[in-house]
Structures are given as C-alpha cells and as structure tokens.
Amino acid sequence: MQNCSPAKLFCGSPPHSVKVTPERATRARITWSAPPAHVMSNKGREYCLIVEGAYLSESEAVRALRDPFIEDWVEQTGHFKIHNMDDIQVTAGVTLGSLGVVMIDERLFEIASVDEQRPLTEHKAKGVADALRRQDMFDEINVEPLGE
C-alpha cells in the first residue's frame, strides 16, 4: 500500500471512474519558464561535420569515411555487399549509407545526411564525430549547423 498524506486527493493516478474537475482539484500554482534561447533555437536544426584531412578529392574522403566501418563490418559478419551500407551503424540512428561527403575547399570536407527523412541532429552529429575520432581518419573534426 502506498504511503499517502491526507492532503493528497489520490495516491498515484486517479481511478478511471473519477473525473477530476476544477471543483475537486486543489489549487496549484503553475509557473512555466521558457528554456534558454540556445535550446529553443537548435530544435529542428540540421547539423553537419566539417572535417579536415589529407585527401585530394571527395572520393578519397568518402573512402576514408567508409573503409574503417566496412572493415569492422567484415570482421563481424565475414562479408560485405553494397546494400549493407544502410545496415552499418556509425552511431545510434545514423547508418553509413545515410552520410554524404562534399569537398568545400582543399583538404576540407562537409559530411552530412543525404536522407531527408533522417537529418543529423546535433546529438547524432556529435555521435558521428566521436566515431570518426575513434577511427582517426581525419585530422580535425567539428560539428556545425548545416549551411553556416
């Protein structure tokens, strides 16, 4: 049996047959404070990774991104087929096949989601960045809002 104080109307949730109306409810003072502006402004925002590496083309950077994950996949499963790209998890909620690479300057590349249904959130982008740091294929890795 739950320990209830006499001041409480119910212990836990009210029974289904009881409807709590304003007459039965006790007065409560509810205050709401908005979250900080930086939290509100990042909601729904898409992120990317800006990486630097000694690669002369996009295709070299794509290989640098994919090869370590494909090697791990082959070690675990014994084989690899191109359709496995969407099965290989880089981090929670992000598959290797959902990432694209664009060269933005010499040795500088942008890695972003190519799947419109699953954009990189800040949390996912940080997870991808951590995974890339563990693979040690790029010299510098930064997470930034996409388009900035």
C-alpha positions in Angstrom: 0.0 0.0 0.0 1.3 3.4 -0.9 2.0 6.0 1.8 -0.3 8.9 1.2 -0.7 12.1 3.1 -4.3 13.3 3.9 -3.6 16.4 1.8 -3.4 14.4 -1.4 -6.5 13.8 -3.4 -5.3 10.4 -4.7 -2.4 8.1 -4.3 -0.8 7.7 -7.7 -3.2 8.3 -10.6 -6.9 8.8 -10.1 -9.2 5.8 -10.7 -10.7 5.7 -14.2 -14.2 6.3 -12.8 -13.2 9.6 -11.1 -13.1 12.7 -13.2 -11.1 15.5 -11.7 -12.8 18.8 -12.3 -11.8 22.2 -11.2 -14.2 22.0 -8.2 -12.5 18.8 -7.0 -8.9 19.8 -7.7 -6.8 21.6 -5.2 -5.4 25.0 -6.3 -1.9 24.7 -7.6 0.4 27.5 -8.7 1.9 26.5 -12.0 4.7 28.5 -13.4 6.4 28.0 -16.7 9.7 29.4 -17.7 10.9 29.1 -21.2 14.1 27.1 -21.8 17.2 29.1 -22.7 17.2 30.6 -26.2 20.1 28.4 -27.4 18.0 25.3 -26.6 14.9 26.6 -28.5 16.9 27.8 -31.5 18.6 24.4 -32.1 15.4 22.4 -32.1 14.7 21.1 -35.6 18.0 22.3 -36.9 20.2 20.1 -39.1 23.9 19.7 -38.4 26.9 18.5 -40.4 30.6 17.8 -39.7 33.4 19.8 -41.1 36.4 17.6 -41.4 40.0 18.2 -42.5 42.2 15.5 -43.9 45.0 14.9 -46.4 42.6 13.9 -49.2 42.7 15.4 -52.6 39.2 14.6 -53.8 35.7 13.7 -52.5 36.1 10.1 -53.5 39.2 9.8 -51.3 37.4 11.4 -48.4 34.4 9.1 -48.9 36.8 6.1 -48.8 38.4 7.5 -45.6 35.0 7.8 -44.1 33.7 4.4 -45.1 36.7 2.0 -45.1 37.1 1.6 -41.3 33.4 0.9 -40.8 33.3 -1.5 -43.7 36.4 -3.3 -42.3 34.7 -3.6 -38.9 31.6 -5.0 -40.6 33.6 -7.6 -42.5 35.3 -8.7 -39.3 31.9 -9.1 -37.6 29.9 -10.7 -40.4 32.6 -12.2 -42.7 31.3 -10.4 -45.9 30.2 -7.1 -47.3 27.8 -6.2 -50.1 27.0 -2.6 -51.1 23.4 -2.9 -49.8 24.9 -3.4 -46.3 25.7 0.4 -46.2 22.3 1.0 -44.7 22.9 -1.7 -42.1 26.2 -0.4 -40.8 25.6 1.9 -37.8 28.1 4.7 -37.4 26.3 5.8 -34.2 22.8 5.4 -32.9 20.3 6.3 -35.6 22.9 7.0 -38.3 23.9 4.5 -40.9 27.0 4.7 -43.1 24.8 4.8 -46.2 23.0 7.9 -45.0 26.1 10.1 -44.9 27.4 12.1 -47.9 30.7 13.9 -48.4 31.2 17.2 -50.2 34.6 18.9 -50.8 34.3 22.6 -49.7 37.9 23.5 -50.0 41.3 21.9 -50.4 41.6 19.2 -47.7 38.3 20.5 -46.2 35.1 18.4 -46.4 31.5 18.5 -45.2 29.8 15.3 -44.0 26.0 15.5 -43.8 23.0 13.3 -44.0 21.7 12.6 -47.5 18.5 11.1 -46.1 15.8 13.9 -46.0 13.8 11.7 -43.5 16.7 11.4 -41.1 18.7 14.6 -40.9 21.6 14.9 -38.5 20.6 16.4 -35.2 23.2 18.0 -33.0 23.3 14.9 -30.8 23.6 12.5 -33.8 26.3 14.7 -35.4 28.3 14.6 -32.1 28.0 10.8 -32.1 29.3 10.6 -35.7 32.1 13.0 -34.8 33.1 10.7 -31.8 33.0 7.6 -34.1 35.2 9.4 -36.7 37.7 10.4 -34.0 38.0 6.8 -32.8 38.7 5.8 -36.5 41.4 8.5 -36.7 41.0 9.1 -40.5 40.6 12.9 -40.3 43.0 15.4 -38.8 40.2 17.8 -37.5 36.5 17.2 -36.9 34.0 19.9 -36.0 30.2 19.8 -35.6 28.4 22.8 -37.1 24.8 23.8 -38.0 24.3 22.9 -41.7 24.5 25.9 -44.0 26.6 28.2 -41.8 
